[in-house]
């Protein structure tokens, strides 16, 4: 059984070129005539993701979400397993759930270090995320999956994957409110592109206006923390998300990055790709070193009071209104 890159691209919501680049990265190639053999393709992906042996994971937080994660991993045969878990509740410390023993959170550093665990999952309340992450890092953890809706301050060589359920629900809520009135105004091939329709429409509207980023910030109620380049900042494109790999593909010197990750990594990537402005969301207060680096790089820093998709919705609304006014006869 074979599959073509354009078929995979349609299912994944990306471009066929991106699929081919990803396969090149893992060292797998197909046939121009027959595409990719499904069986060997899956084996190549599994080999990349799973490595040469089983990897242990430490879970912090054994509430409802944590127990769901334990049940999920214990029910499947895979090369990743939650080997140890931690919690602050004396009622669960010392107990075992789905074959995983629960330890006191104060023992994170010793237990994780003794077992040589390098992967951590945070399923804790927002206020407990940073202390737990710091303990994991001190114990030698190099990768963290964070379910808490807060950015983490970790060393540059520690990977953090953010699982933001709130942003996902905001996305669903935004499109649930869309009555479809703007469908006819979008290009016919929008559904075939790898970009979200609202982002593609925003880009189209931005390309037809000379609105500066500073004016756009004022119109959507965003606070400007770093002014950007002297003379104002022009943007013709928006990238909304937190995946650095996608940003590297989409960024340009006229791209506004809208993200919920207020960390130094995003500012450094913006510098690398000449991104002129970053809009953090949810009214977050970035650390002083983030603002300092942005000012040194002439990167505009905005803070929107609402979430990622609500912010994009406001930008879309402002640009639509601006385009309607320009189209009105004088």
Sine and cosine of phi, psi and omega as CSV:
sin_phi,cos_phi,sin_psi,cos_psi,sin_omega,cos_omega
0.00,0.00,0.73,-0.68,-0.05,-1.00
-0.82,-0.57,0.35,-0.94,0.03,-1.00
-0.60,-0.80,0.56,-0.83,-0.02,-1.00
-1.00,-0.10,0.36,-0.93,-0.04,-1.00
-0.89,0.46,-0.59,0.81,-0.02,-1.00
-0.94,0.35,-0.47,0.88,0.06,-1.00
-0.94,0.33,-0.69,0.73,0.06,-1.00
-0.90,0.44,-0.63,0.78,0.00,-1.00
-0.88,0.47,-0.66,0.75,0.01,-1.00
-0.89,0.45,-0.66,0.75,-0.01,-1.00
-0.93,0.36,-0.58,0.81,-0.07,-1.00
-1.00,0.01,-0.22,0.98,-0.02,-1.00
0.97,0.25,0.50,0.87,0.04,-1.00
-0.79,-0.61,-0.05,-1.00,0.01,-1.00
-1.00,0.05,0.38,-0.93,0.05,-1.00
-0.90,0.43,-0.58,0.82,0.03,-1.00
-0.88,0.47,-0.63,0.78,0.02,-1.00
-0.91,0.42,-0.63,0.78,0.04,-1.00
-0.88,0.48,-0.71,0.70,-0.02,-1.00
-0.91,0.41,-0.62,0.78,0.05,-1.00
-0.90,0.44,-0.65,0.76,0.00,-1.00
-0.90,0.43,-0.66,0.76,0.02,-1.00
-0.92,0.39,-0.59,0.81,0.07,-1.00
-0.89,0.46,-0.59,0.81,-0.01,-1.00
-0.89,0.46,-0.62,0.78,-0.02,-1.00
-1.00,0.01,0.05,1.00,0.07,-1.00
0.98,0.19,0.41,0.91,0.00,-1.00
-0.92,-0.39,0.69,-0.72,0.00,-1.00
-0.75,-0.66,0.50,-0.87,0.02,-1.00
-0.93,-0.36,-0.29,-0.96,-0.01,-1.00
-0.92,-0.38,0.72,-0.69,0.03,-1.00
-0.85,0.53,-0.50,0.87,-0.05,-1.00
-1.00,0.06,-0.57,0.82,-0.10,-0.99
-0.92,-0.40,-0.17,0.99,-0.02,-1.00
0.99,0.12,-0.60,-0.80,-0.06,-1.00
-0.95,-0.30,0.72,-0.69,0.08,-1.00
-0.96,0.28,0.85,-0.53,-0.14,-0.99
-0.87,0.50,-0.71,0.71,-0.08,-1.00
-0.88,0.47,-0.79,0.62,-0.03,-1.00
-0.94,0.34,-0.49,0.87,0.06,-1.00
-0.89,0.45,-0.73,0.69,0.02,-1.00
-0.90,0.44,-0.62,0.78,0.02,-1.00
-0.90,0.44,-0.63,0.78,0.02,-1.00
-0.91,0.41,-0.68,0.74,0.01,-1.00
-0.91,0.41,-0.69,0.72,0.02,-1.00
-0.88,0.47,-0.64,0.77,0.01,-1.00
-0.89,0.46,-0.64,0.77,0.02,-1.00
-0.92,0.38,-0.72,0.69,-0.10,-0.99
-0.96,0.26,-0.61,0.79,-0.12,-0.99
-1.00,-0.02,-0.33,0.95,0.00,-1.00
0.94,0.33,-0.37,-0.93,-0.11,-0.99
-1.00,-0.06,-0.13,0.99,-0.02,-1.00
-0.30,-0.95,0.09,-1.00,-0.02,-1.00
-0.93,0.36,0.67,-0.74,0.04,-1.00
-0.92,-0.39,0.74,-0.68,0.01,-1.00
-1.00,0.05,0.52,-0.85,-0.03,-1.00
-0.80,-0.60,0.61,-0.79,0.10,-0.99
-0.97,-0.25,0.77,-0.64,0.01,-1.00
-0.95,-0.30,0.77,-0.64,0.07,-1.00
-0.93,-0.38,0.90,-0.43,-0.04,-1.00
0.94,-0.33,0.93,-0.37,-0.04,-1.00
-0.87,-0.50,0.68,0.74,0.14,-0.99
-0.99,0.17,-0.46,-0.89,-0.06,-1.00
-0.90,0.43,-0.68,0.73,0.02,-1.00
-0.91,0.41,-0.72,0.70,0.00,-1.00
-0.86,0.51,-0.67,0.74,0.00,-1.00
-0.93,0.37,-0.55,0.84,0.07,-1.00
-0.90,0.43,-0.64,0.77,0.04,-1.00
-0.90,0.43,-0.67,0.74,0.04,-1.00
-0.87,0.49,-0.70,0.72,0.00,-1.00
-0.91,0.42,-0.63,0.78,-0.01,-1.00
-0.89,0.45,-0.75,0.67,-0.05,-1.00
-0.95,0.32,-0.55,0.84,-0.03,-1.00
-0.96,0.28,-0.35,0.94,-0.07,-1.00
-1.00,0.03,-0.07,1.00,-0.06,-1.00
-0.81,-0.58,0.59,-0.80,0.09,-1.00
-1.00,0.07,0.94,-0.35,-0.03,-1.00
-0.53,-0.85,0.13,-0.99,-0.05,-1.00
-1.00,0.03,0.08,1.00,0.12,-0.99
-0.87,-0.49,0.69,-0.73,0.04,-1.00
-0.59,-0.80,0.61,-0.80,0.10,-1.00
-0.99,0.17,0.96,-0.27,-0.12,-0.99
-1.00,0.01,-0.41,0.91,-0.06,-1.00
-0.44,-0.90,0.54,-0.84,-0.01,-1.00
-0.71,-0.71,0.38,-0.92,-0.06,-1.00
-0.71,-0.71,0.54,-0.84,0.03,-1.00
-0.41,-0.91,0.30,-0.95,0.01,-1.00
-0.99,-0.10,-0.17,0.99,-0.07,-1.00
-0.99,0.15,0.90,-0.43,0.00,-1.00
-0.86,0.52,-0.42,0.91,-0.04,-1.00
-0.94,0.35,-0.39,0.92,-0.03,-1.00
-0.95,-0.31,-0.34,0.94,0.02,-1.00
-0.89,0.45,0.77,-0.64,-0.06,-1.00
1.00,-0.06,-0.24,0.97,0.06,-1.00
-0.99,0.11,0.08,-1.00,0.02,-1.00
-0.74,-0.68,0.75,-0.66,0.04,-1.00
-0.84,-0.54,0.82,-0.57,0.00,-1.00
0.77,0.63,0.65,0.76,0.06,-1.00
0.99,0.17,0.11,0.99,-0.03,-1.00
-0.92,-0.38,0.83,-0.56,-0.02,-1.00
-0.98,0.20,0.64,-0.77,-0.03,-1.00
-0.99,-0.17,0.80,-0.60,0.01,-1.00
-0.94,-0.35,0.31,-0.95,0.08,-1.00
-0.93,0.38,0.60,-0.80,-0.07,-1.00
-0.89,0.46,-0.43,0.90,0.01,-1.00
-0.92,0.39,-0.24,0.97,-0.05,-1.00
-0.99,-0.17,0.17,0.99,-0.06,-1.00
-0.79,0.61,-0.79,0.61,-0.11,-0.99
-0.87,0.50,-0.71,0.70,-0.06,-1.00
-0.93,0.36,-0.75,0.66,-0.08,-1.00
-0.91,0.41,-0.73,0.69,-0.04,-1.00
-0.91,0.42,-0.67,0.74,0.01,-1.00
-0.91,0.42,-0.70,0.72,-0.01,-1.00
-0.87,0.49,-0.57,0.82,-0.06,-1.00
-1.00,-0.02,-0.08,1.00,0.03,-1.00
0.92,0.40,0.52,0.85,-0.03,-1.00
-0.98,0.19,0.68,-0.74,-0.06,-1.00
-0.86,-0.50,0.07,1.00,-0.01,-1.00
-0.79,-0.61,0.72,-0.70,0.02,-1.00
-0.77,-0.63,0.51,-0.86,0.10,-1.00
-0.84,-0.54,0.76,-0.65,0.04,-1.00
-0.96,-0.27,0.90,-0.43,0.08,-1.00
-0.82,-0.57,0.82,0.57,-0.13,-0.99
-0.85,-0.53,0.25,-0.97,0.11,-0.99
-0.88,0.48,0.41,-0.91,-0.06,-1.00
-0.80,0.61,-0.65,0.76,-0.07,-1.00
-0.94,0.35,-0.32,0.95,-0.01,-1.00
-0.99,-0.12,-0.11,0.99,-0.12,-0.99
-0.93,0.38,-0.74,0.67,-0.07,-1.00
-0.91,0.42,-0.73,0.68,0.06,-1.00
-0.87,0.50,-0.63,0.78,0.01,-1.00
-0.92,0.39,-0.67,0.74,0.03,-1.00
-0.89,0.46,-0.67,0.74,0.00,-1.00
-0.88,0.47,-0.65,0.76,0.02,-1.00
-0.91,0.42,-0.66,0.75,0.02,-1.00
-0.89,0.45,-0.68,0.73,0.00,-1.00
-0.90,0.44,-0.67,0.74,0.03,-1.00
-0.89,0.46,-0.47,0.88,0.00,-1.00
-0.99,0.12,-0.09,1.00,0.05,-1.00
0.96,-0.29,0.11,0.99,0.03,-1.00
-0.93,0.38,0.71,-0.71,-0.05,-1.00
-0.94,-0.34,-0.23,0.97,0.01,-1.00
-0.64,-0.77,0.69,-0.73,-0.02,-1.00
-0.75,-0.67,0.71,-0.70,0.17,-0.99
-0.97,-0.25,0.86,-0.51,-0.15,-0.99
-0.93,-0.37,0.92,-0.40,0.07,-1.00
-1.00,-0.02,-0.14,0.99,0.03,-1.00
-0.98,0.19,0.66,-0.75,-0.10,-1.00
-0.99,0.12,0.81,0.59,0.05,-1.00
-0.62,-0.79,0.57,-0.82,0.09,-1.00
-0.96,0.29,0.52,-0.85,-0.02,-1.00
-0.95,-0.30,0.58,-0.82,0.10,-0.99
-0.98,-0.18,0.96,-0.28,-0.02,-1.00
-0.71,-0.70,0.30,-0.95,0.06,-1.00
-0.85,0.52,0.41,-0.91,-0.06,-1.00
-0.88,0.48,-0.44,0.90,-0.05,-1.00
-1.00,-0.01,0.17,0.98,0.06,-1.00
-0.96,-0.27,0.84,-0.55,0.01,-1.00
-0.99,0.15,0.67,-0.74,0.08,-1.00
-0.80,-0.60,0.83,-0.55,0.12,-0.99
-0.97,-0.26,0.84,-0.55,-0.07,-1.00
-0.99,-0.14,0.82,-0.57,0.07,-1.00
-0.96,-0.29,1.00,0.04,-0.12,-0.99
-1.00,-0.07,1.00,-0.08,-0.01,-1.00
-0.91,0.42,-0.58,0.82,-0.01,-1.00
-0.88,0.48,-0.72,0.69,0.01,-1.00
-0.89,0.46,-0.61,0.79,0.02,-1.00
-0.89,0.45,-0.67,0.75,0.02,-1.00
-0.94,0.35,-0.61,0.79,0.07,-1.00
-0.86,0.51,-0.65,0.76,0.03,-1.00
-0.88,0.48,-0.74,0.67,0.01,-1.00
-0.89,0.46,-0.64,0.77,-0.02,-1.00
-0.91,0.41,-0.63,0.77,-0.02,-1.00
-0.88,0.47,-0.74,0.67,-0.05,-1.00
-0.97,0.26,-0.38,0.93,0.09,-1.00
-0.93,0.37,-0.49,0.87,0.02,-1.00
-0.99,0.14,-0.24,0.97,-0.04,-1.00
-0.95,0.32,0.85,-0.53,-0.04,-1.00
-1.00,0.03,0.01,1.00,0.06,-1.00
1.00,0.10,0.12,0.99,-0.05,-1.00
-0.91,0.42,-0.40,0.92,-0.09,-1.00
-0.99,-0.11,0.11,0.99,-0.09,-1.00
-0.91,0.42,-0.62,0.79,-0.07,-1.00
-0.95,0.31,-0.34,0.94,-0.05,-1.00
-1.00,0.07,-0.18,0.98,-0.03,-1.00
-1.00,0.06,0.42,-0.91,0.05,-1.00
-0.86,0.51,0.51,-0.86,-0.06,-1.00
-0.90,0.44,-0.46,0.89,-0.08,-1.00
-1.00,-0.09,0.23,0.97,-0.03,-1.00
-0.85,0.53,-0.67,0.74,-0.04,-1.00
-0.91,0.42,-0.33,0.94,-0.04,-1.00
-1.00,0.03,-0.18,0.98,-0.05,-1.00
-1.00,0.06,0.23,-0.97,0.00,-1.00
-0.99,0.11,-0.09,1.00,-0.08,-1.00
-0.99,-0.11,0.51,-0.86,0.06,-1.00
-0.87,0.49,0.65,-0.76,-0.04,-1.00
-0.82,0.58,-0.65,0.76,-0.03,-1.00
-0.92,0.39,-0.60,0.80,0.03,-1.00
-0.92,0.40,-0.66,0.75,0.02,-1.00
-0.88,0.48,-0.65,0.76,0.01,-1.00
-0.93,0.37,-0.64,0.77,0.06,-1.00
-0.86,0.51,-0.70,0.72,0.01,-1.00
-0.86,0.51,-0.67,0.74,0.00,-1.00
-0.89,0.45,-0.66,0.75,0.02,-1.00
-0.93,0.37,-0.66,0.75,0.02,-1.00
-0.88,0.48,-0.61,0.79,-0.04,-1.00
-0.91,0.41,-0.34,0.94,-0.03,-1.00
-0.98,-0.19,0.12,0.99,-0.01,-1.00
-0.77,-0.64,0.40,-0.92,0.06,-1.00
-0.96,-0.29,0.44,0.90,-0.01,-1.00
-0.91,0.40,0.79,-0.62,0.02,-1.00
-0.99,0.16,0.40,-0.92,-0.04,-1.00
-0.86,0.51,-0.60,0.80,-0.02,-1.00
-0.89,0.45,-0.64,0.77,0.03,-1.00
-0.93,0.36,-0.66,0.75,0.02,-1.00
-0.88,0.48,-0.66,0.76,0.02,-1.00
-0.87,0.50,-0.69,0.72,0.00,-1.00
-0.90,0.44,-0.62,0.78,-0.06,-1.00
-0.94,0.34,-0.51,0.86,-0.02,-1.00
-0.99,-0.12,0.07,1.00,0.05,-1.00
0.98,0.21,0.42,0.91,0.02,-1.00
-1.00,0.03,0.55,-0.84,0.01,-1.00
-1.00,-0.06,0.76,-0.65,0.00,-1.00
-1.00,-0.02,0.89,-0.46,-0.01,-1.00
-0.99,-0.16,-0.46,0.89,0.07,-1.00
-0.69,-0.72,0.76,-0.65,-0.20,-0.98
-0.97,0.25,-0.32,0.95,-0.05,-1.00
0.99,0.12,-0.35,-0.94,-0.07,-1.00
-0.94,0.35,0.56,-0.83,0.05,-1.00
-0.87,0.50,0.62,-0.78,0.03,-1.00
1.00,0.00,0.04,1.00,0.03,-1.00
0.99,-0.16,0.33,-0.94,-0.09,-1.00
-0.85,-0.53,0.85,-0.53,0.03,-1.00
-0.99,-0.14,0.74,-0.68,0.07,-1.00
-0.78,-0.62,0.60,-0.80,0.04,-1.00
-0.81,-0.58,0.11,0.99,-0.08,-1.00
-0.47,-0.88,0.51,-0.86,0.05,-1.00
-0.81,-0.58,0.72,-0.69,0.18,-0.98
-0.88,-0.48,0.85,-0.53,-0.01,-1.00
-0.91,-0.40,0.88,-0.47,0.01,-1.00
0.37,-0.93,-0.10,-1.00,-0.05,-1.00
-0.73,-0.68,0.20,0.98,0.01,-1.00
-1.00,-0.04,0.93,-0.37,-0.06,-1.00
-0.87,0.49,-0.59,0.80,-0.01,-1.00
-0.88,0.48,-0.64,0.77,0.04,-1.00
-0.94,0.34,-0.62,0.78,0.01,-1.00
-0.88,0.48,-0.63,0.77,0.00,-1.00
-0.89,0.46,-0.51,0.86,0.02,-1.00
-0.99,0.17,-0.53,0.85,-0.15,-0.99
-0.99,-0.15,-0.31,0.95,-0.18,-0.98
-0.96,0.29,0.46,-0.89,0.12,-0.99
-0.47,-0.88,0.01,-1.00,0.00,-1.00
-0.98,0.21,0.14,0.99,0.08,-1.00
-0.74,-0.67,0.47,0.88,-0.02,-1.00
-0.97,-0.23,0.75,-0.66,0.15,-0.99
-1.00,-0.10,0.84,-0.54,0.04,-1.00
-1.00,-0.03,0.83,-0.55,0.07,-1.00
-0.93,-0.37,0.89,-0.46,-0.13,-0.99
-0.49,-0.87,0.38,-0.92,0.08,-1.00
-0.99,-0.17,0.13,0.99,-0.01,-1.00
-0.98,-0.20,0.99,-0.11,0.00,-1.00
-1.00,-0.04,0.99,0.16,0.01,-1.00
-0.67,-0.74,0.19,-0.98,-0.04,-1.00
-0.90,0.43,-0.51,0.86,-0.04,-1.00
-0.86,0.51,-0.67,0.74,-0.01,-1.00
-0.90,0.43,-0.64,0.77,0.01,-1.00
-0.92,0.39,-0.62,0.78,0.02,-1.00
-0.92,0.38,-0.64,0.77,0.05,-1.00
-0.91,0.42,-0.64,0.77,0.05,-1.00
-0.86,0.50,-0.66,0.75,0.04,-1.00
-0.90,0.44,-0.70,0.71,-0.03,-1.00
-0.87,0.50,-0.65,0.76,-0.09,-1.00
-0.99,-0.15,0.16,0.99,0.00,-1.00
0.86,0.50,0.48,0.88,0.06,-1.00
-0.93,0.38,0.82,-0.57,-0.12,-0.99
-0.98,0.20,-0.37,0.93,-0.07,-1.00
-0.43,-0.90,0.53,-0.85,0.06,-1.00
-0.80,-0.59,0.72,-0.69,0.07,-1.00
-0.91,-0.41,0.96,-0.28,0.13,-0.99
-0.98,0.20,0.39,-0.92,-0.14,-0.99
-0.84,-0.54,0.02,-1.00,0.05,-1.00
0.87,0.49,0.43,0.90,0.06,-1.00
0.89,0.46,0.44,0.90,-0.08,-1.00
-0.92,0.39,0.51,-0.86,0.01,-1.00
-0.97,-0.26,0.99,-0.16,-0.06,-1.00
-0.90,0.44,0.46,-0.89,0.05,-1.00
-0.90,0.43,0.50,-0.87,-0.02,-1.00
-0.83,0.56,-0.56,0.83,-0.02,-1.00
-0.93,0.36,-0.45,0.90,0.07,-1.00
-0.93,0.38,-0.72,0.70,0.02,-1.00
-0.91,0.42,-0.65,0.76,-0.01,-1.00
-0.88,0.48,-0.70,0.71,0.01,-1.00
-0.91,0.41,-0.65,0.76,0.01,-1.00
-0.89,0.46,-0.67,0.74,0.03,-1.00
-0.90,0.45,-0.65,0.76,0.01,-1.00
-0.90,0.43,-0.51,0.86,-0.03,-1.00
-1.00,-0.07,-0.01,1.00,-0.10,-1.00
0.86,0.51,0.58,0.81,0.07,-1.00
-0.99,-0.11,0.85,-0.52,0.01,-1.00
-0.94,0.35,0.72,-0.70,0.05,-1.00
-0.88,-0.48,0.86,-0.52,0.06,-1.00
-0.90,-0.44,0.41,-0.91,0.11,-0.99
-0.77,-0.64,0.90,-0.43,0.03,-1.00
-1.00,0.01,0.60,-0.80,-0.02,-1.00
-0.97,0.24,-0.17,0.99,-0.05,-1.00
-0.87,-0.49,0.00,-1.00,-0.10,-1.00
-0.97,0.26,-0.02,-1.00,-0.08,-1.00
-0.86,0.52,-0.81,0.59,-0.11,-0.99
-0.97,0.26,-0.51,0.86,0.11,-0.99
-0.91,0.41,-0.63,0.78,0.03,-1.00
-0.89,0.45,-0.71,0.70,0.04,-1.00
-0.89,0.45,-0.58,0.81,0.06,-1.00
-0.89,0.45,-0.65,0.76,0.04,-1.00
-0.91,0.42,-0.68,0.74,0.03,-1.00
-0.87,0.49,-0.71,0.71,0.03,-1.00
-0.86,0.51,-0.70,0.72,-0.02,-1.00
-0.89,0.45,-0.71,0.70,-0.02,-1.00
-0.89,0.45,-0.70,0.71,-0.02,-1.00
-0.92,0.39,-0.60,0.80,0.04,-1.00
-0.90,0.44,-0.71,0.71,0.03,-1.00
-0.89,0.45,-0.65,0.76,0.00,-1.00
-0.90,0.43,-0.65,0.76,0.02,-1.00
-0.92,0.39,-0.59,0.81,0.03,-1.00
-0.91,0.41,-0.65,0.76,0.01,-1.00
-0.91,0.43,-0.64,0.77,0.00,-1.00
-0.92,0.39,-0.50,0.87,-0.04,-1.00
-0.99,0.16,-0.31,0.95,-0.01,-1.00
-0.92,0.38,0.65,-0.76,0.03,-1.00
-0.91,0.42,0.67,-0.75,-0.02,-1.00
-1.00,0.08,0.00,0.00,0.00,0.00
